[in-house]
Amino acid sequence: MNQPDAPAVDLGGPTAEPVSREELNRWKRGFTPQAEIWNGRLAMIGLSVAILAIVLLRLV
């Protein structure tokens, strides 16, 4: 079923444009890429603190 003569599919979607570091770190409200970045950062901090607390409490 492989058709070597079939044309390539162009999805025609938007391409990602580079964003400056200042723009990514800016605090914006709503569902924005900046909010997703901050959400990930804060989630990793919370996870790290939780793991550290578990390890420290097991040692005591």
PQR file of N, CA, C, O and H, with PARSE charges and radii, in Angstrom:
ATOM      1  N   MET A   1       0.813  -1.187   0.000 -0.4000 1.5000
ATOM      2  CA  MET A   1       0.000   0.000   0.000 -0.0000 2.0000
ATOM      3  C   MET A   1       0.863   1.260   0.000  0.5500 1.7000
ATOM      4  O   MET A   1       0.327   2.368   0.004 -0.5500 1.4000
ATOM      5  N   ASN A   2       2.175   1.112  -0.005 -0.4000 1.5000
ATOM      6  CA  ASN A   2       3.058   2.263  -0.018 -0.0000 2.0000
ATOM      7  C   ASN A   2       3.095   2.854  -1.417  0.5500 1.7000
ATOM      8  O   ASN A   2       3.418   2.150  -2.374 -0.5500 1.4000
ATOM      9  H   ASN A   2       2.610   0.211  -0.008  0.4000 1.0000
ATOM     10  N   GLN A   3       2.771   4.134  -1.554 -0.4000 1.5000
ATOM     11  CA  GLN A   3       2.724   4.789  -2.851 -0.0000 2.0000
ATOM     12  C   GLN A   3       3.895   5.763  -2.970  0.5500 1.7000
ATOM     13  O   GLN A   3       3.851   6.849  -2.393 -0.5500 1.4000
ATOM     14  H   GLN A   3       2.509   4.706  -0.777  0.4000 1.0000
ATOM     15  N   PRO A   4       4.939   5.391  -3.709 -0.5600 1.5000
ATOM     16  CA  PRO A   4       6.112   6.264  -3.806  0.2800 2.0000
ATOM     17  C   PRO A   4       5.838   7.549  -4.587  0.5500 1.7000
ATOM     18  O   PRO A   4       6.568   8.525  -4.420 -0.5500 1.4000
ATOM     19  N   ASP A   5       4.803   7.578  -5.439 -0.4000 1.5000
ATOM     20  CA  ASP A   5       4.534   8.764  -6.249 -0.0000 2.0000
ATOM     21  C   ASP A   5       3.568   9.730  -5.572  0.5500 1.7000
ATOM     22  O   ASP A   5       3.206  10.745  -6.167 -0.5500 1.4000
ATOM     23  H   ASP A   5       4.210   6.785  -5.575  0.4000 1.0000
ATOM     24  N   ALA A   6       3.146   9.444  -4.353 -0.4000 1.5000
ATOM     25  CA  ALA A   6       2.191  10.317  -3.658 -0.0000 2.0000
ATOM     26  C   ALA A   6       2.885  11.621  -3.255  0.5500 1.7000
ATOM     27  O   ALA A   6       4.027  11.597  -2.797 -0.5500 1.4000
ATOM     28  H   ALA A   6       3.441   8.620  -3.870  0.4000 1.0000
ATOM     29  N   PRO A   7       2.200  12.762  -3.423 -0.5600 1.5000
ATOM     30  CA  PRO A   7       2.814  14.041  -3.053  0.2800 2.0000
ATOM     31  C   PRO A   7       2.938  14.173  -1.533  0.5500 1.7000
ATOM     32  O   PRO A   7       2.166  13.588  -0.774 -0.5500 1.4000
ATOM     33  N   ALA A   8       3.921  14.948  -1.121 -0.4000 1.5000
ATOM     34  CA  ALA A   8       4.109  15.193   0.312 -0.0000 2.0000
ATOM     35  C   ALA A   8       2.949  16.035   0.829  0.5500 1.7000
ATOM     36  O   ALA A   8       2.436  16.901   0.121 -0.5500 1.4000
ATOM     37  H   ALA A   8       4.549  15.423  -1.738  0.4000 1.0000
ATOM     38  N   VAL A   9       2.549  15.780   2.044 -0.4000 1.5000
ATOM     39  CA  VAL A   9       1.425  16.500   2.641 -0.0000 2.0000
ATOM     40  C   VAL A   9       1.947  17.751   3.329  0.5500 1.7000
ATOM     41  O   VAL A   9       2.839  17.673   4.173 -0.5500 1.4000
ATOM     42  H   VAL A   9       2.966  15.077   2.620  0.4000 1.0000
ATOM     43  N   ASP A  10       1.392  18.902   2.971 -0.4000 1.5000
ATOM     44  CA  ASP A  10       1.736  20.158   3.627 -0.0000 2.0000
ATOM     45  C   ASP A  10       0.567  20.544   4.516  0.5500 1.7000
ATOM     46  O   ASP A  10      -0.513  20.863   4.020 -0.5500 1.4000
ATOM     47  H   ASP A  10       0.667  18.965   2.285  0.4000 1.0000
ATOM     48  N   LEU A  11       0.775  20.516   5.819 -0.4000 1.5000
ATOM     49  CA  LEU A  11      -0.311  20.812   6.741 -0.0000 2.0000
ATOM     50  C   LEU A  11      -0.634  22.299   6.783  0.5500 1.7000
ATOM     51  O   LEU A  11      -1.744  22.677   7.158 -0.5500 1.4000
ATOM     52  H   LEU A  11       1.652  20.257   6.222  0.4000 1.0000
ATOM     53  N   GLY A  12       0.305  23.137   6.408 -0.4000 1.5000
ATOM     54  CA  GLY A  12       0.043  24.567   6.315 -0.0000 2.0000
ATOM     55  C   GLY A  12      -0.227  25.245   7.643  0.5500 1.7000
ATOM     56  O   GLY A  12      -0.814  26.326   7.675 -0.5500 1.4000
ATOM     57  H   GLY A  12       1.207  22.830   6.104  0.4000 1.0000
ATOM     58  N   GLY A  13       0.188  24.634   8.731 -0.4000 1.5000
ATOM     59  CA  GLY A  13      -0.037  25.217  10.053 -0.0000 2.0000
ATOM     60  C   GLY A  13       0.950  26.334  10.339  0.5500 1.7000
ATOM     61  O   GLY A  13       1.917  26.525   9.601 -0.5500 1.4000
ATOM     62  H   GLY A  13       0.666  23.756   8.705  0.4000 1.0000
ATOM     63  N   PRO A  14       0.703  27.069  11.409 -0.5600 1.5000
ATOM     64  CA  PRO A  14       1.615  28.154  11.765  0.2800 2.0000
ATOM     65  C   PRO A  14       2.950  27.594  12.248  0.5500 1.7000
ATOM     66  O   PRO A  14       3.005  26.528  12.861 -0.5500 1.4000
ATOM     67  N   THR A  15       4.002  28.313  11.967 -0.4000 1.5000
ATOM     68  CA  THR A  15       5.321  27.901  12.418 -0.0000 2.0000
ATOM     69  C   THR A  15       5.673  28.638  13.699  0.5500 1.7000
ATOM     70  O   THR A  15       5.209  29.755  13.930 -0.5500 1.4000
ATOM     71  H   THR A  15       3.958  29.179  11.469  0.4000 1.0000
ATOM     72  N   ALA A  16       6.482  28.019  14.517 -0.4000 1.5000
ATOM     73  CA  ALA A  16       6.878  28.631  15.787 -0.0000 2.0000
ATOM     74  C   ALA A  16       7.941  29.690  15.530  0.5500 1.7000
ATOM     75  O   ALA A  16       8.910  29.454  14.809 -0.5500 1.4000
ATOM     76  H   ALA A  16       6.859  27.112  14.330  0.4000 1.0000
ATOM     77  N   GLU A  17       7.746  30.853  16.127 -0.4000 1.5000
ATOM     78  CA  GLU A  17       8.726  31.921  16.004 -0.0000 2.0000
ATOM     79  C   GLU A  17       9.511  32.025  17.301  0.5500 1.7000
ATOM     80  O   GLU A  17       8.946  31.843  18.379 -0.5500 1.4000
ATOM     81  H   GLU A  17       6.959  31.045  16.713  0.4000 1.0000
ATOM     82  N   PRO A  18      10.805  32.314  17.214 -0.5600 1.5000
ATOM     83  CA  PRO A  18      11.592  32.426  18.438  0.2800 2.0000
ATOM     84  C   PRO A  18      11.104  33.583  19.310  0.5500 1.7000
ATOM     85  O   PRO A  18      10.689  34.629  18.809 -0.5500 1.4000
ATOM     86  N   VAL A  19      11.164  33.371  20.620 -0.4000 1.5000
ATOM     87  CA  VAL A  19      10.708  34.367  21.584 -0.0000 2.0000
ATOM     88  C   VAL A  19      11.884  34.719  22.475  0.5500 1.7000
ATOM     89  O   VAL A  19      12.672  33.850  22.845 -0.5500 1.4000
ATOM     90  H   VAL A  19      11.501  32.522  21.027  0.4000 1.0000
ATOM     91  N   SER A  20      12.002  35.995  22.820 -0.4000 1.5000
ATOM     92  CA  SER A  20      13.114  36.426  23.661 -0.0000 2.0000
ATOM     93  C   SER A  20      12.977  35.865  25.071  0.5500 1.7000
ATOM     94  O   SER A  20      11.881  35.508  25.505 -0.5500 1.4000
ATOM     95  H   SER A  20      11.361  36.701  22.519  0.4000 1.0000
ATOM     96  N   ARG A  21      14.095  35.793  25.776 -0.4000 1.5000
ATOM     97  CA  ARG A  21      14.113  35.269  27.144 -0.0000 2.0000
ATOM     98  C   ARG A  21      13.286  36.147  28.071  0.5500 1.7000
ATOM     99  O   ARG A  21      12.614  35.636  28.967 -0.5500 1.4000
ATOM    100  H   ARG A  21      14.984  36.083  25.423  0.4000 1.0000
ATOM    101  N   GLU A  22      13.324  37.463  27.870 -0.4000 1.5000
ATOM    102  CA  GLU A  22      12.538  38.372  28.708 -0.0000 2.0000
ATOM    103  C   GLU A  22      11.043  38.128  28.521  0.5500 1.7000
ATOM    104  O   GLU A  22      10.271  38.194  29.477 -0.5500 1.4000
ATOM    105  H   GLU A  22      13.870  37.879  27.143  0.4000 1.0000
ATOM    106  N   GLU A  23      10.648  37.850  27.301 -0.4000 1.5000
ATOM    107  CA  GLU A  23       9.228  37.602  27.028 -0.0000 2.0000
ATOM    108  C   GLU A  23       8.766  36.296  27.672  0.5500 1.7000
ATOM    109  O   GLU A  23       7.643  36.221  28.169 -0.5500 1.4000
ATOM    110  H   GLU A  23      11.276  37.796  26.524  0.4000 1.0000
ATOM    111  N   LEU A  24       9.610  35.273  27.670 -0.4000 1.5000
ATOM    112  CA  LEU A  24       9.228  34.000  28.277 -0.0000 2.0000
ATOM    113  C   LEU A  24       9.120  34.102  29.788  0.5500 1.7000
ATOM    114  O   LEU A  24       8.313  33.401  30.398 -0.5500 1.4000
ATOM    115  H   LEU A  24      10.523  35.334  27.266  0.4000 1.0000
ATOM    116  N   ASN A  25       9.922  34.966  30.404 -0.4000 1.5000
ATOM    117  CA  ASN A  25       9.915  35.092  31.862 -0.0000 2.0000
ATOM    118  C   ASN A  25       8.897  36.103  32.362  0.5500 1.7000
ATOM    119  O   ASN A  25       8.687  36.211  33.571 -0.5500 1.4000
ATOM    120  H   ASN A  25      10.578  35.536  29.909  0.4000 1.0000
ATOM    121  N   ARG A  26       8.265  36.839  31.472 -0.4000 1.5000
ATOM    122  CA  ARG A  26       7.277  37.837  31.889 -0.0000 2.0000
ATOM    123  C   ARG A  26       6.064  37.139  32.492  0.5500 1.7000
ATOM    124  O   ARG A  26       5.616  36.109  31.990 -0.5500 1.4000
ATOM    125  H   ARG A  26       8.435  36.751  30.490  0.4000 1.0000
ATOM    126  N   TRP A  27       5.538  37.709  33.572 -0.4000 1.5000
ATOM    127  CA  TRP A  27       4.387  37.126  34.271 -0.0000 2.0000
ATOM    128  C   TRP A  27       3.118  37.611  33.591  0.5500 1.7000
ATOM    129  O   TRP A  27       2.788  38.795  33.668 -0.5500 1.4000
ATOM    130  H   TRP A  27       5.903  38.546  33.979  0.4000 1.0000
ATOM    131  N   LYS A  28       2.402  36.712  32.927 -0.4000 1.5000
ATOM    132  CA  LYS A  28       1.148  37.057  32.255 -0.0000 2.0000
ATOM    133  C   LYS A  28       0.050  36.144  32.769  0.5500 1.7000
ATOM    134  O   LYS A  28       0.296  34.987  33.110 -0.5500 1.4000
ATOM    135  H   LYS A  28       2.669  35.751  32.865  0.4000 1.0000
ATOM    136  N   ARG A  29      -1.156  36.670  32.821 -0.4000 1.5000
ATOM    137  CA  ARG A  29      -2.299  35.883  33.286 -0.0000 2.0000
ATOM    138  C   ARG A  29      -2.951  35.161  32.114  0.5500 1.7000
ATOM    139  O   ARG A  29      -2.843  35.594  30.967 -0.5500 1.4000
ATOM    140  H   ARG A  29      -1.356  37.610  32.544  0.4000 1.0000
ATOM    141  N   GLY A  30      -3.628  34.057  32.414 -0.4000 1.5000
ATOM    142  CA  GLY A  30      -4.343  33.318  31.378 -0.0000 2.0000
ATOM    143  C   GLY A  30      -3.539  32.138  30.867  0.5500 1.7000
ATOM    144  O   GLY A  30      -2.471  31.821  31.391 -0.5500 1.4000
ATOM    145  H   GLY A  30      -3.716  33.706  33.346  0.4000 1.0000
ATOM    146  N   PHE A  31      -4.063  31.498  29.844 -0.4000 1.5000
ATOM    147  CA  PHE A  31      -3.410  30.332  29.260 -0.0000 2.0000
ATOM    148  C   PHE A  31      -2.417  30.804  28.211  0.5500 1.7000
ATOM    149  O   PHE A  31      -2.741  30.877  27.025 -0.5500 1.4000
ATOM    150  H   PHE A  31      -4.931  31.756  29.418  0.4000 1.0000
ATOM    151  N   THR A  32      -1.225  31.119  28.646 -0.4000 1.5000
ATOM    152  CA  THR A  32      -0.171  31.599  27.762 -0.0000 2.0000
ATOM    153  C   THR A  32       1.041  30.688  27.908  0.5500 1.7000
ATOM    154  O   THR A  32       1.146  29.959  28.894 -0.5500 1.4000
ATOM    155  H   THR A  32      -0.962  31.060  29.609  0.4000 1.0000
ATOM    156  N   PRO A  33       1.953  30.716  26.948 -0.5600 1.5000
ATOM    157  CA  PRO A  33       3.180  29.925  27.104  0.2800 2.0000
ATOM    158  C   PRO A  33       3.951  30.309  28.367  0.5500 1.7000
ATOM    159  O   PRO A  33       4.570  29.456  29.003 -0.5500 1.4000
ATOM    160  N   GLN A  34       3.911  31.597  28.728 -0.4000 1.5000
ATOM    161  CA  GLN A  34       4.601  32.030  29.939 -0.0000 2.0000
ATOM    162  C   GLN A  34       4.001  31.364  31.170  0.5500 1.7000
ATOM    163  O   GLN A  34       4.730  30.950  32.071 -0.5500 1.4000
ATOM    164  H   GLN A  34       3.408  32.289  28.211  0.4000 1.0000
ATOM    165  N   ALA A  35       2.668  31.260  31.212 -0.4000 1.5000
ATOM    166  CA  ALA A  35       2.007  30.626  32.350 -0.0000 2.0000
ATOM    167  C   ALA A  35       2.381  29.149  32.434  0.5500 1.7000
ATOM    168  O   ALA A  35       2.551  28.615  33.530 -0.5500 1.4000
ATOM    169  H   ALA A  35       2.076  31.596  30.480  0.4000 1.0000
ATOM    170  N   GLU A  36       2.509  28.494  31.298 -0.4000 1.5000
ATOM    171  CA  GLU A  36       2.899  27.086  31.294 -0.0000 2.0000
ATOM    172  C   GLU A  36       4.328  26.914  31.799  0.5500 1.7000
ATOM    173  O   GLU A  36       4.626  25.963  32.521 -0.5500 1.4000
ATOM    174  H   GLU A  36       2.371  28.928  30.408  0.4000 1.0000
ATOM    175  N   ILE A  37       5.201  27.828  31.421 -0.4000 1.5000
ATOM    176  CA  ILE A  37       6.587  27.758  31.887 -0.0000 2.0000
ATOM    177  C   ILE A  37       6.645  27.934  33.396  0.5500 1.7000
ATOM    178  O   ILE A  37       7.315  27.169  34.089 -0.5500 1.4000
ATOM    179  H   ILE A  37       4.959  28.601  30.835  0.4000 1.0000
ATOM    180  N   TRP A  38       5.932  28.956  33.915 -0.4000 1.5000
ATOM    181  CA  TRP A  38       5.920  29.180  35.365 -0.0000 2.0000
ATOM    182  C   TRP A  38       5.258  28.020  36.093  0.5500 1.7000
ATOM    183  O   TRP A  38       5.694  27.649  37.182 -0.5500 1.4000
ATOM    184  H   TRP A  38       5.387  29.577  33.352  0.4000 1.0000
ATOM    185  N   ASN A  39       4.222  27.446  35.517 -0.4000 1.5000
ATOM    186  CA  ASN A  39       3.558  26.298  36.127 -0.0000 2.0000
ATOM    187  C   ASN A  39       4.535  25.127  36.255  0.5500 1.7000
ATOM    188  O   ASN A  39       4.577  24.462  37.289 -0.5500 1.4000
ATOM    189  H   ASN A  39       3.868  27.747  34.632  0.4000 1.0000
ATOM    190  N   GLY A  40       5.300  24.885  35.229 -0.4000 1.5000
ATOM    191  CA  GLY A  40       6.288  23.813  35.274 -0.0000 2.0000
ATOM    192  C   GLY A  40       7.373  24.071  36.297  0.5500 1.7000
ATOM    193  O   GLY A  40       7.781  23.163  37.021 -0.5500 1.4000
ATOM    194  H   GLY A  40       5.265  25.425  34.388  0.4000 1.0000
ATOM    195  N   ARG A  41       7.842  25.305  36.358 -0.4000 1.5000
ATOM    196  CA  ARG A  41       8.878  25.655  37.335 -0.0000 2.0000
ATOM    197  C   ARG A  41       8.380  25.455  38.759  0.5500 1.7000
ATOM    198  O   ARG A  41       9.060  24.839  39.580 -0.5500 1.4000
ATOM    199  H   ARG A  41       7.510  26.043  35.769  0.4000 1.0000
ATOM    200  N   LEU A  42       7.194  25.977  39.049 -0.4000 1.5000
ATOM    201  CA  LEU A  42       6.652  25.869  40.403 -0.0000 2.0000
ATOM    202  C   LEU A  42       6.322  24.418  40.757  0.5500 1.7000
ATOM    203  O   LEU A  42       6.471  24.011  41.909 -0.5500 1.4000
ATOM    204  H   LEU A  42       6.642  26.477  38.382  0.4000 1.0000
ATOM    205  N   ALA A  43       5.878  23.644  39.779 -0.4000 1.5000
ATOM    206  CA  ALA A  43       5.601  22.227  40.032 -0.0000 2.0000
ATOM    207  C   ALA A  43       6.889  21.481  40.377  0.5500 1.7000
ATOM    208  O   ALA A  43       6.891  20.636  41.272 -0.5500 1.4000
ATOM    209  H   ALA A  43       5.757  23.974  38.843  0.4000 1.0000
ATOM    210  N   MET A  44       7.972  21.782  39.681 -0.4000 1.5000
ATOM    211  CA  MET A  44       9.242  21.122  39.973 -0.0000 2.0000
ATOM    212  C   MET A  44       9.776  21.531  41.340  0.5500 1.7000
ATOM    213  O   MET A  44      10.359  20.708  42.045 -0.5500 1.4000
ATOM    214  H   MET A  44       7.970  22.468  38.954  0.4000 1.0000
ATOM    215  N   ILE A  45       9.585  22.790  41.723 -0.4000 1.5000
ATOM    216  CA  ILE A  45      10.001  23.227  43.060 -0.0000 2.0000
ATOM    217  C   ILE A  45       9.195  22.480  44.116  0.5500 1.7000
ATOM    218  O   ILE A  45       9.760  21.983  45.091 -0.5500 1.4000
ATOM    219  H   ILE A  45       9.111  23.459  41.150  0.4000 1.0000
ATOM    220  N   GLY A  46       7.884  22.397  43.930 -0.4000 1.5000
ATOM    221  CA  GLY A  46       7.041  21.682  44.883 -0.0000 2.0000
ATOM    222  C   GLY A  46       7.399  20.213  44.982  0.5500 1.7000
ATOM    223  O   GLY A  46       7.440  19.653  46.077 -0.5500 1.4000
ATOM    224  H   GLY A  46       7.425  22.800  43.138  0.4000 1.0000
ATOM    225  N   LEU A  47       7.657  19.588  43.851 -0.4000 1.5000
ATOM    226  CA  LEU A  47       8.037  18.176  43.843 -0.0000 2.0000
ATOM    227  C   LEU A  47       9.371  17.972  44.557  0.5500 1.7000
ATOM    228  O   LEU A  47       9.531  17.022  45.322 -0.5500 1.4000
ATOM    229  H   LEU A  47       7.624  20.042  42.961  0.4000 1.0000
ATOM    230  N   SER A  48      10.320  18.861  44.306 -0.4000 1.5000
ATOM    231  CA  SER A  48      11.629  18.763  44.956 -0.0000 2.0000
ATOM    232  C   SER A  48      11.511  18.920  46.464  0.5500 1.7000
ATOM    233  O   SER A  48      12.143  18.179  47.217 -0.5500 1.4000
ATOM    234  H   SER A  48      10.189  19.633  43.684  0.4000 1.0000
ATOM    235  N   VAL A  49      10.708  19.879  46.911 -0.4000 1.5000
ATOM    236  CA  VAL A  49      10.511  20.093  48.347 -0.0000 2.0000
ATOM    237  C   VAL A  49       9.834  18.877  48.974  0.5500 1.7000
ATOM    238  O   VAL A  49      10.210  18.460  50.069 -0.5500 1.4000
ATOM    239  H   VAL A  49      10.195  20.481  46.299  0.4000 1.0000
ATOM    240  N   ALA A  50       8.851  18.310  48.300 -0.4000 1.5000
ATOM    241  CA  ALA A  50       8.155  17.137  48.830 -0.0000 2.0000
ATOM    242  C   ALA A  50       9.101  15.943  48.952  0.5500 1.7000
ATOM    243  O   ALA A  50       9.090  15.248  49.968 -0.5500 1.4000
ATOM    244  H   ALA A  50       8.546  18.649  47.410  0.4000 1.0000
ATOM    245  N   ILE A  51       9.906  15.703  47.942 -0.4000 1.5000
ATOM    246  CA  ILE A  51      10.855  14.587  47.995 -0.0000 2.0000
ATOM    247  C   ILE A  51      11.887  14.819  49.087  0.5500 1.7000
ATOM    248  O   ILE A  51      12.233  13.892  49.820 -0.5500 1.4000
ATOM    249  H   ILE A  51       9.915  16.268  47.117  0.4000 1.0000
ATOM    250  N   LEU A  52      12.381  16.044  49.202 -0.4000 1.5000
ATOM    251  CA  LEU A  52      13.347  16.372  50.244 -0.0000 2.0000
ATOM    252  C   LEU A  52      12.738  16.170  51.632  0.5500 1.7000
ATOM    253  O   LEU A  52      13.403  15.644  52.525 -0.5500 1.4000
ATOM    254  H   LEU A  52      12.100  16.796  48.606  0.4000 1.0000
ATOM    255  N   ALA A  53      11.501  16.575  51.818 -0.4000 1.5000
ATOM    256  CA  ALA A  53      10.831  16.400  53.109 -0.0000 2.0000
ATOM    257  C   ALA A  53      10.667  14.923  53.438  0.5500 1.7000
ATOM    258  O   ALA A  53      10.872  14.520  54.583 -0.5500 1.4000
ATOM    259  H   ALA A  53      10.961  17.001  51.092  0.4000 1.0000
ATOM    260  N   ILE A  54      10.304  14.119  52.462 -0.4000 1.5000
ATOM    261  CA  ILE A  54      10.146  12.681  52.696 -0.0000 2.0000
ATOM    262  C   ILE A  54      11.480  12.056  53.084  0.5500 1.7000
ATOM    263  O   ILE A  54      11.550  11.263  54.023 -0.5500 1.4000
ATOM    264  H   ILE A  54      10.137  14.447  51.532  0.4000 1.0000
ATOM    265  N   VAL A  55      12.530  12.411  52.365 -0.4000 1.5000
ATOM    266  CA  VAL A  55      13.852  11.851  52.661 -0.0000 2.0000
ATOM    267  C   VAL A  55      14.306  12.270  54.054  0.5500 1.7000
ATOM    268  O   VAL A  55      14.799  11.440  54.817 -0.5500 1.4000
ATOM    269  H   VAL A  55      12.473  13.055  51.602  0.4000 1.0000
ATOM    270  N   LEU A  56      14.148  13.540  54.394 -0.4000 1.5000
ATOM    271  CA  LEU A  56      14.578  14.017  55.708 -0.0000 2.0000
ATOM    272  C   LEU A  56      13.764  13.391  56.833  0.5500 1.7000
ATOM    273  O   LEU A  56      14.317  13.066  57.883 -0.5500 1.4000
ATOM    274  H   LEU A  56      13.748  14.215  53.774  0.4000 1.0000
ATOM    275  N   LEU A  57      12.476  13.220  56.636 -0.4000 1.5000
ATOM    276  CA  LEU A  57      11.645  12.620  57.673 -0.0000 2.0000
ATOM    277  C   LEU A  57      11.942  11.128  57.856  0.5500 1.7000
ATOM    278  O   LEU A  57      11.774  10.596  58.954 -0.5500 1.4000
ATOM    279  H   LEU A  57      12.026  13.484  55.783  0.4000 1.0000
ATOM    280  N   ARG A  58      12.377  10.457  56.799 -0.4000 1.5000
ATOM    281  CA  ARG A  58      12.735   9.037  56.908 -0.0000 2.0000
ATOM    282  C   ARG A  58      14.033   8.865  57.695  0.5500 1.7000
ATOM    283  O   ARG A  58      14.228   7.854  58.370 -0.5500 1.4000
ATOM    284  H   ARG A  58      12.513  10.889  55.908  0.4000 1.0000
ATOM    285  N   LEU A  59      14.926   9.867  57.603 -0.4000 1.5000
ATOM    286  CA  LEU A  59      16.213   9.772  58.289 -0.0000 2.0000
ATOM    287  C   LEU A  59      16.097  10.075  59.776  0.5500 1.7000
ATOM    288  O   LEU A  59      16.960   9.665  60.552 -0.5500 1.4000
ATOM    289  H   LEU A  59      14.768  10.688  57.055  0.4000 1.0000
ATOM    290  N   VAL A  60      15.064  10.773  60.184 -0.4000 1.5000
ATOM    291  CA  VAL A  60      14.921  11.174  61.592 -0.0000 2.0000
ATOM    292  C   VAL A  60      14.261  10.082  62.386  0.5500 1.7000
ATOM    293  O   VAL A  60      14.055  10.233  63.590 -0.5500 1.4000
ATOM    294  H   VAL A  60      14.362  11.106  59.553  0.4000 1.0000
TER
END
